[in-house]
Amino acid sequence: MGEWIPTDYNPDDFANRRHIGPSPAEMAAMLKVVGAESLEALIGQAVPASIRQSDALDWPALSEAALLQRMRAVADRNKVMTSLIGQGYYGTVTPPAIQRNILENPAWYTAYTPYQPEIAQGRLEALLNYQTMVADLTGLPVANASLLDEATAAAEAMAMAQRVAKSKARAFFVSENLHPQTIAVIETRAAPLGIEIVRGGECDPLAVFGAIFQYPGTFGEVRDYTAEIAALHAAGAVAILATDLLALCVLKEPGAMGADIAVGSAQRFGVPMGYGGPHAGFMACRDEMKRAMPGRIVGVSIDAKGNRAYRLSLQTREQHIRREKATSNVCTAQALLAVMASFYAVFHGPVGLRAIAQRVHLNAVTLADALRAAGAEVQPEAFFDTITVRVGVGQAGILAAARHRGINLRQVGRDRVGISVDETTDAGVIARVLDAFGITDPARPAAAPAIPQAVIRESDYLTHPVFHMNRAESEMMRYMRRLSDRDLALDRAMIPLGSCTMKLNAAAEMMPITWPQFAALHPFAPEDQAAGYHEVFADLTAKLCAITGYDAFSLQPNSGAQGEYAGLLTIAAYHRSRGEDRDICLIPVSAHGTNPASAQMAGMKVVVVKSAPNGDIDLEDFADKAAKAGDRLAAVMITYPSTHGVFEDTLREVCRITHDHGGQVYIDGANMNALVGLVKPGEIGGDVSHLNLHKTFAIPHGGGGPGMGPIGVKAHLAPFLPADPRTGAGAVSAAPWGSASILLISWAYILMMGGAGLTQATRVAILNANYVASRLAGAYPVLFMGNRGRVAHECILDMHPFQAHGVTVDDIAKRLIDNGFHAPTMSWPVAGTLMVEPTESETKAEIDRLITAFLAIRDEIGDIAEGRISADASPLRHAPHTVEDLVADWDRAYSREQGCFPPGAFRVDKYWPPVGRVDNAYGDRNLVCTCPPVEDYADETAA
C-alpha cells in the first residue's frame, strides 16, 4: 500500500519555483563553496549592518494565474475608444506575424544591446534596415538606430544643432505648429544649457543658431519649408523638421527641402500607442553632421575573413568614455520598437506603405469634404491626415457627442476640434465622426488629394531588395527566424553582464502588454478612460516607495539616463526655489558611466572624486572637494553598491557631509538589484534615486531598449518632479507617464514575487555573484572584494596580468562566445577587466557552465604563458569560431575540437556565431550605416 506523504512544495510559488534559479539544495551547495553558514550569514557579511532596513517587504505574492486574473480585471477598467487625437500618436495595425515573431518572441525581447557584434548580427541587420528606412523616407543620408521618443529626439536635435551651427547666436526657434509636448521637452532641455527659446510663427534666421518646424504641422498644415531653410542656411543656422514617416510616403521629403536634421516617431509603423510608449524616436541628418549625432549608429564592417559584418559605430557608449564632456547621456534606445517598425516596412514594402498613406489621406479628405459640404469651417487647405474644425461655443458638446459614439477628438483652443485619421480609420469611423457633428448624409469617398503638387513626393524610397521580398507570411516568418537565429539572447544562454542585470523576463509578465485594453489607449485620452492604468500607476508607485524609502515617484522618465537627468533637474529646481545658486556636482569615479553626462546636461559642473584602493569612495578627497564647493554644492551622485561591485561602509558619512554643505544626495539605482528588501536608499541619506525598471524590475532589454527610469524622491523634492508635457516646460518625455505600457511588466513582477520573494531574489543575486567570485578567485584576480571579503551582486575579474602574455580582454570576451556565452561587461568601470553579474535567475548548472568556460580559458592562457603556443596562434586570438572555420581546411596549432567545442559549450545545441571577429577600425574608417548597395546584395545572394 502506498503511503500518503504531505508535501510542502508549492508549484505556484513564482518567486522560488520560476524566477529564482538555484533550488534550496543548490543554494546549500553554493554556500559551502562560498564559506558561509547560511544565506542570511552571507548577507550579513556583504551588506553593512548600518544600512540594513529594519522592516520587511510584506505584501503577499500572486501566482501566475492569479496575476493574469488581476490584470484582466484592471484592463477592463480601461475604456478602448477610437482616438483621433493625433499629436504624434495614431492608431496602427500591428501585423500578427510581427506581434508573434518579434514583440512576443523572447529571442528578440531578451537580447542585450549589441556591444558584442559577433553575437548580435540579426538585430543589427534589423536596426540597419530601420536606419535605411528612416534615411530613405526623410531623404537624408544618415540615421541613427533610434532615440527615446519624438520629443526627446527633437531636444537632442536642438543640442546637436548648437554644436554644428556656424551661427554664434544663443537662441533657438520653435515653431508654434510643433506638437505641444515636443515644445515642453525642448524647453526643459534648453533651460540648463542656457539656450533661449523663441516661439512663434515666423523665424528671424539671423537671431537663432537653429530652428525646428513640424511637417505636417500639429494642426495639419502641409507646406514647403524650402525658403525658410535656405534663409537659415544663409545665416549659418541649422534647419530641423519634425516629421511623420507615413506622411513622407506621399509628401516631399525633408532632404529635398534642404533640411539638415529630421526627427520624429516611428510609432505608427505597427507599434501600438500603449498610453504613451514605448516607441522608437528617429533622427536623420546630413552626412557631414553624422559624427555629432547622438545615440547608436549601426554600421557595416568586415570580419577577420573579410566577410560583411554589422557593428555599432562612432559614438557607441561615448557618454561612458567622455563622461562630463559627452554631448548626450543617451544610453537606452528603443531597439525592440525600432526592430518592429523596420519589419513593418519590410512587411509592406514601399508600395504597401504608399497605399496605406494614400488611403489615410483620402479618408481625411473625405471627412473634410463632408464637413465643408455641411457648412463647417475646416482648416487647413493642404493637409495629410489632420484637420481642425472651428465649432465655436459648440466645442464641448461636439467633443462629448464624439465620445458618446466611441471616438476621442482633440480639443484645440476654445473653439476648434482637431481630427487625425489613421491606418485604422474606415467608413464606419468617418460616419460616427460626422454624426457627432450632426451630419447624417453619407460621405462621398474622395478621389483627389488635398496636397499641393509642389509637395507631392517625387523620389523613390526603400529601393533596397530587403524591402522587396516576397511578402508571403511564410517568407516573412523565415526572415525573422533567420535573423533571430544569428543572435545570442537570454532564451539561449546566460548573459552575465555587470551593472545590466539580465534577469528572467517571465512570460506572464509580458502577456498583458499586447492586450488591446492596454495597447490601444492614446496618452492624451481623457483620464477616466484609463482608470485601469491609473490603478497600476498608484499601486506600483506605492510599492516602489515601500521598497526604496522615498515619499513620491515620477513614472515619466523613459530610460535610466532620462531618470538621472530628471533627478538632477528636480534637485536644481529645489535649490532655485530656495534662492540658492548651486551648480557643482561631485561624482566618484566609481559612479555609473552616464552620471557625468547627465550632470552636464542639467547645467552642473562635474568634480570627480577619487576611489580608495578597496574601491570605496575616498572619504578624505570627498570631504575636501565638498568643502571647496561650499555653498555651490548642488549634489553628489553615488552608485550603490558602487560599480566596483561592493557595499561601501562610508555611504552614510558621504551623505552627512553632502547635507552639511547644503547639497542633495542622488543615489543611482543601476544596482538596485542588490538592495531590494535589504536596504532602502531613501532611509540611508538618499534624496533622489532613479530605478532602472529594465534591470531590477524585469522589463526586458529588447536588444537595447525599451527601458524605464522612474525617479523616487523625499517629500521636500516632490513638488519639483517632472511636469506633465501637456502643461509646459518641466517634462522630460513626450508622454505624461513615459512608456506606460511596459510599467505593466514591473508591476506584474512585483505582484508575483511578493515582498518576501523580492527580498529573497536580492539575497540569491548576492549569493550567485559571491559563488562566481569564490570559484574563479584562484584563476583570475577579483578586484574590490569589500571590507569583509565579499562582493555585492557582481564581481570584477582583472585581466591585466594576462597582457604580459599577449592576451587581451577582447580575446577572452570573444572566446566566451565559442562557449555559448555573451561576454560580461568589458573594460568598464575599470579598463582591462570583465564585470560579471549572474543575477538571481540563473541556475547553478548555468553558472557552473560559465565557470567551466572561464577556467578552460584560463588554461589556454596558461598554455601561452608556458610557451606551448603563441598568443597569435592560440584559439583565443582566432575566436570566435564559425561553422566556416569548422568545415574549412584546418592548419591551426590547436584541434578543431578545442577551437569549436571548448569546455562549457553545448554540443547538440551549439551556438555558432554567423561572423568571425569584427574589425571595428575598418568599420569606422569606411562608415556605411544604411543597407549595403543593391550590387553587394546581389553578389552575396548569388554566392
N, C-alpha and C positions, 0 to 999 in steps of 0.2 A: 504494500500500500504506500502510495506517495504521501509525503508529509507537507502540510501547508506551512510554508515559512514566510512570514511577513517580510516585506522589503521596504526600505526607506528611500529607494531610488525613485526620483520624480522625473519622468520623461519630459514633463512640460516646464522644467526649470531652465529657462532660456539662458540665463547668465552662466550657469555652471555646466550645462549639457551642450550648449550650442555656441555661445560666444567665447568663453574662456577655453583655451586649447588644452592645457595639461589636465589630466584626471587627478583625483586626490592621490592615487598611488604614484603617478608620475611626479607630482609635486614633492612627495616624500623622498623619492629617489634624488631629485634635483637638490633638495635641501641638504641631503647628505654630502653631495659634491661641493656645495657652497660652504658647508660647515656651519649651518645654523640649526638650532634645535627645532624651530618651528617657523612658520611663515611670519607670525607676529614678532618673533625674536629677530628675524632678518630685518623687518621694517623698523624695529627699534634701533637697530644698528645703522641703517641707511638714512633715516629721517630724524633730524634733531628733535628731541623731546620738546624743546622750547617753542616749536612752531606747530605742534600737533593740535588738531582741533579736539575739543572736548565732547562735542555732541555727535551722534551718529546720523547718517542719512537714513531716514526711516520709512519712506513710502514703500508700499508693497509692490511686488513685481507682477506683471501680467504675462500670461502665456501668449504664444503667437496667435492662437485662435481668439483669445480674449482681446488682444490688441487690435486685431483686424475688425472684430465686432465693435470695439470702441471707435475705431477710425470710421467705420461705416456710419455710425450714429453722428459723429462730428461732421462728416462730409455732407450728410443730409441736412445739416443746419445751414449750409451754403445754398444759395439760390442761383442756378446757372441761367443766365439771361444771354440774349444776343447783344453783345456790346459793340456798338458802332461809334464809340467814343474816339477812337483813333489815338492821336497824340503820341504816335510811336509804338502802339500796341494794337495788334489786329488778330482777328480770328484766322486760323490757318488749318490746313488738313495735314496731319502727320501721316504719311503713307504707312500702313500697317507693317510693311516689310522693314521700314526704318525703326518704327517703335519696337518691334520684337527683336530685331537683329542688332540694333545699336543701343537705344536707350535702356532696354530691359535686359541687355546681354552683359554679364559680368566680365567677359573678355574685353569689353570696351570701358565699362564704368569703373572697374577696379584697377585699371592701369595707372602708372605714375607718369609724371612729367618726363618727356623723352630726353633726359640728360645723358642717358646711355643709348646712343642711337642704334647700335647694332641690334638691340632687342626691342626697338620701337619703330621699325620700318613701316609697319601697317598704319599706325596712327599718324606717323609723319607724312606718309603719302596722302592720307585723307586730309590732313591740315594743309598740305601743299595744294591739293585740289581747292580747298577753301580760299587760300590766298589767290590762286589763279582766278577763281570765280569773282572775288572782290575786285581784283585788278582789272579784269575784263569789263565788268559791269560799270565800274567807276571811270574807266578809261585812263587809269594811272598805272604806271609800270610795276610798282612795288606795294605789297600789302603785308600786314603782319598776321600772326596766327590767332588773333582775337584779343580784345580787351574786355572789360567787365560789363559795360552796357553803353548805350549811345551817349548818355550824359557824361560819364567819366571819359569816354573816348574824345568827346568834344573838349573837355577840360585838359586832357593830355595834349590835344592838338594845339590849344592856346599856348601851353608852356613850350611845346615844340616850335611853334611859330616865333616865339620870342627868341629862342636860341638861334634860329636860322635867318631871321629877317635882317635886311640891310638897314632898315629904318631904325633910328635910335629912340623913337617915341616910346612912352611908357604906358600908353593906353591901348585898349583892345575893344574893337567894335562888335557888339552883339545885336543882331537884327531882332526887331520886335516880333518877327514872324518865326522865331525859333520856338521849339516846344518849351513851355514854362519850366518843366523840371530840368531841362538842359541848362537854361539860363541860371537856375538856382545853383546847380552844381558848379558851373563856371564861376559864379560869383564867390562861392565858398573857396574854390581853389585860388582865385585871384587875390583875395584879401591878404593872406600871409606872405605872398610873393611881391606885394607892393604894386600890383598891376591895377590900373584904373579901368573900370568897365564903363564903356559908353554905350547906352542902349538907345535905339531909335529906328526910324525908317530909312534915313539917309546917312551915308557914311562919308566922313571927310577923310580921304586917304592920307593926307599929309599929317593928320593928328594921331595916327594909330600905327602900331607895328604889325597888326593883322586884323582880320575881320572874319566873322562867321555868319553865313546865311543858311536858311533852311530851304531845301529844294526837293520836293514841293514844300511850300510853307505850312506852318501848323494849322492854318485855316484853309488850306487847299490850293493856294495860288501857285501856278506854274509860270515861271518867267525865265528868260535867258539872262544870266549874270555876266556875260562876256565883257560888257562895257565896264561894269563895276570892278571886275577882276583886273582888267587892263589898267584901270586908274590906280588900283592898289599897287600893281607891279611898277608902275611909273614912279611911285613914291617909295619904292623899296619895301613895301609891306607884303604880307603873306595872305592869300585868299583861301578860306576853308568853306567847304559846302557840307552841311549835314544833310544826308540824303537817304533814299529808300531804294533798296536793291530791286524790289519788284517793279517800282516805277521806272527804274533805269532800263528795264527790258523794253520799254517803248519810248522813253524820253532821252533827249540828248544828254550824253554823259558829261560829268564834271570836267574830265580831262579835256574834252573838246571845247569847253568854255575857258580853258586856261587855268583851272583851279590847281592849287599847289597840294592841298590835302583834302581828302574826303573821309567823312566819318558817318557812322550810323549803327543800326542794329540789324542783325540777320534773323531776328525773331520770326518774321512772317515766312521764312523759308522752312516751314514744317516744325517749328518749335512752339509748343503751347505757351499761352500767356502766363499761366501759373501764378496769377495775382502779383506779377512783377518780375518773375525770373526763376531760374537763371536763363539768360540769353546772351549770345555772343555779340559783343560790340565789335565793329570793324574799323580799321584805319588803312588808308592807302595814300601814297604820296608820290611826288616826282622823284626820279631816280637820284638826283643829286642830294636829296634830303634823307636818304634811307638810313644813313648812319646816325641821324638824330632821332629816328623813330623809336618810341618806347615799345616795350613788350617783346614777345618772342617772334622770331622770323625763321621759318623753315627754309633751308637752303639745300641745293643739290651739290654733292661732292662725289668722291670715289672711295672705294675701299682699298685694302692692301693689294688686291689683284687688278685694280683699275676698273672694277665694276661700279655702276652707278649706285650711290648710297645717299640717303637723306640724313640731314642733321639740323640741329638748331644752330643758327649763325649769328654773327655780330654781337648783339647786346646780351646774349643769353646770360642771365644771372648777374648782369652788370651792377645791379643795385647791391649785391653782396660784395662784389670786388671793390667797387669805387666808394661804397658806403656814403658818407655825407656829401661826396662830390657827384653822386649819381643824379641823373636828370629825372628819374622816376623811381617810385618804390614798387612798381608793378611786380608782383610775384605770382599769384594765382591768375590764370587767364580763364577762358570758358571753353576749354578744349573739347569736351564732350558735346557741347551745344554747337560749336563750330563744325565738328565732325557731322552732326545731324544735318546742319544747313548745307554742308558740302554734298552730302549724299542726296539731299532734296534736289540740288541742281543736277547731279548725275542722274538721278531717277527720272527727272522731267526733261532734261536737256534744254538747249536754247529754244527749240520750237515749242516745247511744252510750257516753259516759263513765259514766253511771249504770249501764248494762248491764254494762260491764266491772267497775265497782266491786262490783255485786251478785254477779257471777259469782265474783270474787276472795273476797268474804266468805263466800259459801255453800260454796266449796271449803274454806275454813278451818274452817267449822262441820262439814262432812262429815268432815274429818280429826279434829277434836276429838271428835266423837261416836263415831267408830270407836275412838279411843284409850280413851275413857272406858268404852265397852262392853267393852273387853278388860281393864278394871281399872286403867288408868293414872290417875294424879293429874294433871289438866290444869288450868292456870290461864291467864288469869283467867276469870271467868264471862262478862263482857262484853268483847268484842274486835272488831276489824275483820278483820285478816289475820294476826295474830301470836299464837301461843300458846306457853306453856312447859310442859314435861312434867317432873315430878320422877321421876328414874330412879335416884337413889342411887348406889351404887358401880358401877352398870352404865353410867355416863355414857360412859366411854372406849370401851367395847365398842359401844354404840349409834352413837356418832359414827363409829367405824371401819366398822361394818356399813353405815351410810348411804353413806359414801364408797365402799365396795366396790360399791354399787349406783349410783354416779354422782351422789350428792347430798351437798352440804355443809349441815350443820346448825350452829346456833350453840351454842357451849359457854357455859353460864350458871352461874357459880359452880362448885361442885364436884359438884353433884348434880342439875342440871337441864339440859335441852336446849331450845333455842328453835327454833321453826319459823315462818317467814314465807312465806306463799304469795303468788303474784303473778299478773300477767296471763298468764304462760306456763304456769302450773300446770294440768295436766289430770288425768284419771282415772288415767292411767299413772303420773304422778309421785306421786300420792297412794298408789297401790298400792305403789310402791317404798319410800316413807317408812314405811308400815305394815309392810312386810316387814322393814325394818331393826329394827323393834320386835318382830319375831317374830309379827306378826299377818297371817294369810293369808286370813281371811274378807274377801270383797269389801265395800267401804264402800258404805253406802246414801247416795245423794245427799240432802243436807239440803234442806229446803223452807222452814224457819222461820229467821229471823235470830237471832243472839246479841247483838243490840244492844237495850238498853232503849228503850222507847218515848220516854222523855224526851230521848234524844239522837239520835233519828232526825231527819234534816233535813226541815224543813217548807217552807223558802223555795225559790223558783226561782233559777236561775243561768244564765248565758250566754244571756240573752234577746235580745241584740243580733242583728240579721239576719246579720252575718258568720258567726255560729255556727250558722246555719240554712240555709246554702247547700245547693243540690243537691250531694250528696256523690259524684256520679258522678266517676270519676277524670278524665274529660275536663275537667270544670268546675274541679276542684281544680288540675289541671296548669295550666290557663289562668290561674287566680287567682295562682298562684305566679309564672308568667311575667309577668303584668301588673305585679306588684309589683317584680320584678327589673328590668324594663324602665324603671322610673322612676328607677333608681339609676345612679350612675356608679362603677364599681369597676375594679379592675386589668385585668379582662378586656376593658374598653373602651379605657382610656387610662392614661397615666402619672399617678401620684398623688405629686407631688413634695414630700412633707411632711418638713420638717426635724425631726430627732430621732425620727421614727417609722419610717423605713426600710421603705417599702412596696416590697419586692423580690419577685421571682418566687417563687411557691409552686408548685413543679413537680408535675405530676400523679403522677409516680412516687413522690414523697414522700408524697402524700396517700393513695394507694390502700390501703396496709395497715391504716389505722385502722379501716376498716369490716369487716375480716376477723373472723369470729367468734372465732378463737383469740386475738385481742387485745381485741375489743369486749365479749365476753360474760363476762369474769372479774370476780368480786366482789373489792373491795380487801382484804377480810379473809379471803379464801380461804387455805388453807394454802400457804405459800410454795413447797412442792415442786410445786404445780400451776401455778406461774408462772415456771418456770425460764427460759423464753424472755424474759419481761420482765426478769428479773434479769440475763440476759446483756446486754440492751440497756442497763440502768442502769449496769452495770460498765464496758462499753466506752465509753458516752457520757461517763461521769464521767472515765475515764482520758484521753479526748481533750480534754475541756474543761479538765482540769488541764494538759495539754500546751500548749493554746492560751493559757491565762491565767497560767501560772506559779504557780498555787496548789496546795496539797497535798491538799485534800479538798473535796468538794461535798455539799450537800444539795439534792436534787431536789424537796423538798416545796413550797416557795412557789409558789402557782398564779397569780401575777401579778407584774409588776415591782414594784409598790408593796408587795406582800407580801414580795418579796425584800429591798427596802430595810429594811422593818420587822424581818424575821428577822435580817438582818445586824447591825442595831443592837442587837437583843436578845442576839445572840451576843457582841458587844463588851461589853455591860453585864454579862453573866454572867461573862465573863473577868475584868473588874475586880473584881466581887464575890468571885470565888474567891481573889483576892489581898488581900482585906480592904480594898479601896480604894473610897472613896465619890466617884465621878466622875460628873458629870451635865451637863457643858457640851459642846455640840456646835457647832463652828464650821462655818458653811455660807456659801461665797461666793455673791454674787448671781448668778454665772454657773452655779450648780449646777442640777440638774434640779428641776422645779417641785414634785414630790411630796416631795422630801427634807426640807424643814422640817416638813411634816405628819407624816412617818414618825418623825422625831426626837421630836416632841412626844408621839406615841403610845407611844414607847419610854421615856417618862418623862424625857427630856432637855430642857435649856433651850437654846434656839437663840440663838446670837450670829452676826449677819450680818457677813460680811467684804466690803469694797469691791472693785470692779474697777478696774484701771488703765485709762487711755484706750484702750489697744490691745486690751482685752478680757481680758487676763490677770488673775489674782488679784493684788490689791495686796499685795505681799510685806511692805511696811512695816506696813500695817494688820493683816495676818495675824499677823506676829511679835508685834506689840503686844498683840493680843487673846489669843494663845496664852499669852503671859507673864502677862497678867492672870488668865487662867483657872487657871494653875499646876497644882496637884495635883488640881483639879476637872475638868481637861480630859479628857473621855471619848473624843472622836472629832472628826475633820474629815470632812465629806462633800464629795467632789470629783466633778464630772462631767468625764471626759477622753476625747477632746478636749472642751473646755467647750461649753456650749450656745451660746456665741458662734461656734462653728464653727472654732476654731483649736487647734493644738497649743501648749501653753504651755511655755516653757523653764524655768519656775520650779517644775515639778512635784516634782523630787527635793528641792529646798530646802524646799518645803512639807511633804513627808513627813519630812524630817530634823527640822524644827522641832517637828512634832507628836510624833514619837517621843522627842525630847529632853525633852519635858514629860510623857512617860508616856502619851500618847494613842494611839489607833489610827486608821489611815487607811482610810476607806471610799471606794472608787472606784466611782462609779455606772457601771454597764455599759450605759447607754442608748445610748452612742455607740461601742460595741464594734465596729461595722461599719467603723470607721476604724483599728482596731488589729490585727485578727486576722492573724497571720503576720508582723506588723511590730513590735509592742510587747506585752509581757506585763505586765499590771498587777501581778501578784504579784512581779515581779522589779525593779520600779522604786519600791517602797516601799509598795505596797498591802497591807493586811492582810485585807481582805474586799471582794468585789465581788458584785453580782448581775448576771446576764446576762438580758437580755430575749430569750428564745428566739423570741418573736413579732416580733422585729425582725431581729437579726443572723443568727439561725439558722433562718429561713424558715418558722416556724409562721405561718399567715395570721392577719390581724387579725379576720376574721369579722364586720365591722361594729361592732367594739368589744369583742372578746373571742371566743375564748379567748386567754389569754396564759399564759406561764410565766416565773418569775423565780428560777431556782435560784441559790444563793449558793456562791461559792468562797472558801476561807479558807486562810491559812497554818496550819502544823501546830499552833501554840500555841492557835489558836482552835477546832480541830476537835472537842475534847470538848464544846463548848458549842453545837453546831449544833442545829437544831430536833429535838425528841424525837418518837418515834412516838406518834401520837394515842391509841393503844390502851394506852399505859403511863402517862399522866398529863400534867400541865402541861408546857409547853415546846413544844407543837405549834403551828403557825401555819395549818394547814389540816386538813380533815376526814380526808383520806386520807394514808397514810404517804409516798407518792411523788407527792403532788399530782395533777395532771391527767395521769396516767401515759400514757394512750393517745396524746396528742399529742407526747410525747417521741420517739415513733417518727419524727415528721416531721423533727425536728432531727437525729436520728441518721442518717436516710437522706440528708439534705442533706450532712452531714459526710462520709459514706462516698462519695457520688457525686462530691463536689468534690475529695476528697483534700487532703492538706496543701498541695501547690503550688497547687491550684485555689482554696482558701480565701484564700491569700496574694494570688493574682492578683485575686480579687474585691475585696479591700481596696484594692489599687492602682488598679483601674479605678473604684471608687467615688470615690476622691480625684480621679482624672483627670476624671470626669464633672462633679464639683462645680466644679473649677477651670475647666473649659471653660465652664460656665454663667456663672461669675463673670467670666471674661475677655470673653465675648461681650456681657454686659449692663453691664459696668463703665462704659461711656460713656453709657448711658441711665439707669442707676439707681446711686446711690452704694452701694457694697458695704462694709458695716461689718466691722471686725475681720479684716483680711486676714492677720494674723500677722506675725511679725518679718521674714519673707522674702518678703512679698507673696503668700503662698499661703494658701488656706483648707484645711480638712480635707475631710470628706466632705459638707459642707453649707455654704451661704453665706447671709448675711443681707442682704437688699435693703432699703434705707432709703426709706420712702415719705413721710417728714416734709416734704421740700421741696415736695411737691405740695399740702399742706394750704393753702398760701397761695393756691392757685387754686380752693379749694373741693372738692378731690378727696381722698377718704378711702381708707384701706387697704381698707375694706369695699367701696368702689366697684370697686377693682382686682380684689379677690378674686371678686366676683360677675361681673365682665366676663370673667374667665378661664373661667367656666362656658360662656359663649357660644362660646368657642374649643374647648370639649370637654375642659376640664381641671378637676380638683379643685384648689382653691387651695392654695398652700403654707401652712405653719403661720403663722397670722396673729397679729401683736402679741404674740408670745412667742418668746424671752425678753425682747425689747425692744418696748415699745409702738410702734405705728405702723410696723411692719416686716413683711416676709414672709421666712420662712426656708425655703430651697429645698434639698431633698436628692434628687438624681436617682437614687441607688443605682446599683450596677453592672449591674443587669439591663436598664436602658433602652438601647435602640439610639440611635445618633447621629441617625437620622431622627426619632425621637420627641422627643429632646432639642431638636433643631433646630426642631421644630414648636412646642414650648413657648417657645423663644427668639423665634420669629416672633410668637407671640401677645403676649409681653411687649413686644416692640418696637412692635407695632401699637398696643398700649395706650398706650405712651409717646408715640406720635404723636398719639393722641386727647387726651392730657393737654396736648400742645403746642398743639393747636387751641384748647383752653380758655385756656391761658396767653397766647396771641397774640390772643385776643379774637374768634376766628372763630365760637365757640359758647360758650354759658354752661355752667357745670357742671351746673345743673339740667336743661338741655335736651339734654345730651350722652348718647350711648349708655352711658357709664359709670354715670350715675345711674339709667338705666332698666334696667340689667342685673340679672338675666339675662332674655333674651328668650324667650318661649314661642311655641308654634305659634299660640296665641290672638292674640298680638301680630302674628304674620306675616299672618294672614288678616283681622284687623280693619281698620277704616278707619285709614289711616296719615296722621297730621298732625304728624309729628315733624320736627325740624330736620336730620335725617340720613336717609339712604335705608334702605329695608328691607334691601338688600344689606349695607350697613355694619352695621346692627344685628344681623341674624340670621346672616350668613355672614362674620364677620370673618376676617382672615388667620390661618391655622393651623387653622381649623375644617374638619372633613371636610364634604363636600357630600352625597355619596351616603349616607354613614353618619353623618350629623349627629346629635349627641345633643341632644335637646330636653328641657329641664327641665320637669317637669309643673306647676310653680307658679312665679310670679314671686317677687320678693324678699320674704322672710318678715318680718312685723312682730313683732320679738321683744318689744317693750314691751307690745303688745296681749296676747300670749300669757301674760305674767306677771301682767298686771292682771286677765285673765279666765281664770284657770287651769282647764283641763279636761284631765284625764290618764287618762280612760277613753274608750272608743269613744263618739262623739257620740250623742245621743239617737236613738231609732228614727225620730222625726218628721223630724229632719235628714237621716237616711239616706234616708228615703222621698222627701223633696223632691229630693235630689240625683239619685237614680236616675230619678225622673220627668222631671227636666230632661234 
